[in-house]
Every structure is written in structure tokens, then in C-alpha cells.
Amino acid sequence: MRLHIKNGRLVDPATGKDGPGDLYVDEGKIVERLKSPERTIDAKGLVVSPGFIDLSARLREPGYEYKATLESEMDAAVAGGVTSLACPPDTDPPLDEPGLIDMLRRGALSLERARVYPIGALTMKLEGKALTEMAELAEAGCMAFSQANVPLADTQVLWRALQYAATFGFPVWLRAEDAWLARGGVAHDGEVATRLGLPGIPGFAETVALSTILELVRATGARVHVCRLSTAGAVELMRRAKAERLPVSCDVGIHHVHLCDMDLGYFDANCRLEPPLRSQRDRDALSRGLAEGAVDCLCSDHTPVDEDGKHLPFAEAEPGATGLELLLPLALKWGQARELPLAATLARITSEPARILGAASARLAPGAPADLAIFDPAASLRVTPEALKSQGKNTPFAGYELAGRVRATIVGGNVVYEA
């Protein structure tokens, strides 16, 4: 479709540009000029930016359709301005065979909404024993390889996996958590968990595992992305690793820069997350590290859970929260609290995750894919479960008033969402 988006505030986080202007789209790409548009969108009073890129969004297919479907979560993605997302491999069966990758990609393409980047399983069935055929999975369309939240306790297997990945230049995405130190825990090991009688996961379960990962990166040269940091200690380890110029990057879940273990209240199962919400000190260190660049980007860590999975005692409830539709308003809330320019805030959900994912989008430049979000940064949004398009209604932000509402989402030059 030939589009003319006029009178908008164009914000390009990749270059830091922020100002009024028009944008033209033809044949799925941004162009400099357009003679005869098929459609004109008046973006007066709205921000026009690259579409958002989410590095962790569980679509629940195959295997968990009772929690969510590909269609429902793709609807949620574009409603939130998310035009590209990475799907972790912890489906049922896990994404460890080329046929499963192909099925997921074809299903996503048929819906013609957001772009889906499958993350392949690092080990067969995510059991942490035998490595997958990474080369075959890469040919099928995998952008990286991961264990998702499933622990890989055998460090020799991890060492071999990083050696293999380094040989072929495959990125590996890892959660830093020591399986034994975290075993049985459901909340941050601190005063709140003690008061509530919940088994705790100490902060050093993350830093011990992260130290191991960084040592293996030094030994192998593998490119590693560390997913969902949750502690101040991990932020400092990543800061030093980057100063050392190790080939590493990291992200933080959107919930962890706003919430802490105090928000568990009286056993709110919507706050049962992996990794757990940490202390106020950890939350503030994550927020500061993200602003300073020690942490590269934000992700929604979108994990839809059915009602039966949440309507249980806290320790038995299934971990996870929905987040695709809240990525923008919660990112804006974080950026405002850090007093950052809008372009710098949006970089954490556009150009930075695009760099890690290897996506060609996230630029407002001629020739770039026309994956765009048009939003009102001042429009209020009241978070109610029934208003969420995701099949998962589980969010600790229910009842919050947030600013930032997506008005239109464009993927490959096609308007896939309007409000």
C-alpha cells in the first residue's frame, strides 16, 4: 500500500531525530517521496516511530492453546504497537525441530500481523543433555538459541553449546539462574518472603550463574544475550563485561523496572514471575542500568496464563504476566521517571532490540521496512483485564492509569491495527 503519514512527530531512536514531518511508504518500505498515495493518515498530535520490537513474547503455540492462541497474541502485539517479536522455545513440544519452526512461521505469516522470530531450543526437548541441530534450525529461520526459563545445570553441556555456537556465529540467549540455588523458590529471598512464609530465591542465584556464563564467553568467544536481569549485582557484572568488550548484551523485563517484592502484597499471584520481583534496591539498579546502557533494552516477557493457573495459592500459581499491550505505556512511564528524551526511551524498545535480534527494521530511513507505530503519548490508558486483547488477562498492573495509547500499527506497509 502507498501511504502518506502527515503532520506527525517523527521520532527515530536510531539517530535521535525528533521533530515534525511527513512519512511516505511504498511497496512495504519507507521512501523519500510519493506521488499518488492510496491512503493518507493524519497523525497530528501523534508520535510516529518505528514499530516496537519485543525480545520475549510467548505465543503459546504449539501445545498451550488453552492459555493463548497465535491469533489472540498477534492481535495483542499489534494493539500494543509491537511489529516484531521473538518467541522463546518453551512450547510443547519445544522448538527443537525444523518442522516446528516452519509451522510457527507459516502460522504467523498467514495472520499478516507482527513479524515472528523463533528462538530455537539449545538442547533437545530443553532437557539440558544433547544439543539440538542448530545449523538446521537456523536454516529453518531461528535467530538464536535458548533454554528459555528451563535451567541448564550441566555447565559442560553449556560450554559445548557455546563452543558450537561460536564456530557458526549463532547467538545464544540465556537466563542467568543457578538451578540448585533457585530450587523450590518462588519469591525473592528477603524480608517479604520471610514474612509471607514463601521459599526464597537469593539474588546470588543470578550472579553466580552470570559469572559462569561470562567465564564461558571469555573461553569460547560466543555471542551471548542474557535475558531478564533482576538484580543489582547482575547489572554491575554486565557493566564490567561490556567494559571488557565481551560479546554480550542483556535485557530486563518491563515489570522489573517498576515493581519489587513489596508489591506481592498479600500473595498477589499476578506478581508471581520468573525471575521473581526483587528488592527496591534491585529495581532501582535495573532502572538506572537501563538508562545508562549497562542494560541494553526492555522486553515485555509476555507470558499469558489461564485463570486456573493463577487462581491458586501464590507458591503453586503459574509464573508469568501478560505484557505485549503494556510495553509502550510502561516504557514511557520508565522514561519519564528517568527524565529521558522520548527518542532515548523508545530506543530501548526499537533500535536496541533490533540490533540484538538482527532485524532490519527500527529506522525511519528511506529503504527501511515500513514497520511503524503511531501513538498518542499523553492519552490515558486504564489497564483492565477485559480490555486486553491477549487471551492471558494476568497482569500486576490491573487498575493502573498509564499514559500512551497506540492509534495505528503498520507492518510491511500494511495497516494491521487502528484504534
Steps between C-alpha positions, in 0.01 A plus 500: 500500500616853419462705818551862590524562875479875551531754781658251742781536749764275348722337763788286372683348800778358278616854418345697786296712258181643641289755314197568281479355152331269253578138424443315174460127447504303176531125437554429868791740544553858607568727201606862460209611279167366383293641213162334538431344842217252533437618852592798716518475879486827694729455801454848643574494872638145475848346506612295200782262590641166389284211613598350834713186520444257787774250582278268704136432416352155555234426239413167667483301175558215458370319805352763732203625299283490814715785635513702178494461125725633229214715372412652838861588583573643156193720546644609836838572342373739232259663748810584701695632201727194499598422139771238569536252782724213602324184612680287767528125437313373809193381311365144504681343328794741529630670185775245440415378148490686165141389436378672817681821406350490152150441639529796736632733231233398249226547759627848584533596133145387425366743763677795333564687821833528687823338387596195707863399561518149650771428755609137468557263790864473603462135611263226389164530677669766718627215717853641521667184369542471121549807282249573226596514132554874513604530135178337381290713733679814378420405141136460601496857630627503861675824593662370820499206742383485859383289791228760578435469877599134511826466697809353337674364808781314319765765434692265273198478269479881507872524420461267200192690384686831507797347319273370225306829477822702481627285212197587286431848637167409657380724786407326826241651735522391863319562827754535779375287787675227694262204493599371842502832685158586354351153551157516663499878528207716392588852623802719569687380808443799727283643775178480299541130418589428861192687627274321252658161563601456135812303396755747369737529205813692605636775278831318475324216314511744208849641549658156551347377173587822318862478613515149354346616171750786471794267565376269224462798265863590570603143425295452183441844352131413453251782458263482799192699587405479869123507544302668775752629752344550841774601745732794561797263512423369151485856364850567634634175355360593159642851528848355557458242223416775252797707616706190427341494152360151535242414229207521741171688531206481740141602556262555789130418522270802507349391833837499675574871448169598664422236763683337790432228755297746710237486225425138583264645763298215640603227258398668171550215252521751213837598646626140483768541233820337373741642604323616817444865582803605699569766764449874454877537471509248217207667322670840517832356379327338201327826411823697532703239310249510214527880481881489506536222240628224727169331416425517128124481467156435642275206418146415602586140602142438387377176661123448475364264765149361525282585800538155652878548500475820703207426732721298731704568814800718410759223524293272275393762244653491154760775451460764233317819404355639182689798362482550122232767519669675793852521360458856368324664797730334752807598297374859488438493876857380555648762265306779663619394844862505374439837325617362165422644156229310317746372238724353771202329666375353174849376410462238775206344318602569138858548381673319789298176480524520118879500531494194726245314288667591171177652364515749213217716634496764779611789276310788340729509199436453127533133413419375851201266545183698566437352845356793692309593814283812520408587856380773733752528785259702716180298455408320819454126511327325786626143527210259536526127427185501288644772272810294419496325164738233629329182613711529815344756735766460768671831577618661824413839346123444499332822611797723414455821301782524247582744221562387143242356262574349161280643223633302204753226425652447156693187401663473159306805384161350594282651772441200728343682797302821550329639807 
